[in-house]
Amino acid sequence: MDKYNPEVFTKIVKAGRRTYFFDVRPTKNTSELYITITEKKRNEETSEKFKIFLYKEDFEKFLSALQESIEFAKKNNSEQSRSS
């Protein structure tokens, strides 16, 4: 938790050695909300974190691109499974 920008909402998704954190935080100056998406990868010795900052003006574009990418992957994964 960041003492300067505390989360107002958090969702955690555990996926094997990866954990994803979806945090909603207020900006310092305007208190508008933004999202951080953090991926934490663990192995036996260390862990790595990768973070994406997503601001309100980009929410719709990001969501649209994510949905389109997921649908493409699902469709093509099922087609590849049938041809294998």
Buried (B, 14 or more C-beta within 10 A) or exposed (E): EEEEBEBEEEEEEEEEEEBEBBBBBBEEEEEEBBBBBBBBEEEEEEEEEEEEEBEEEEEEEBEEEEEEEEEEEEEEEEEEEEEE
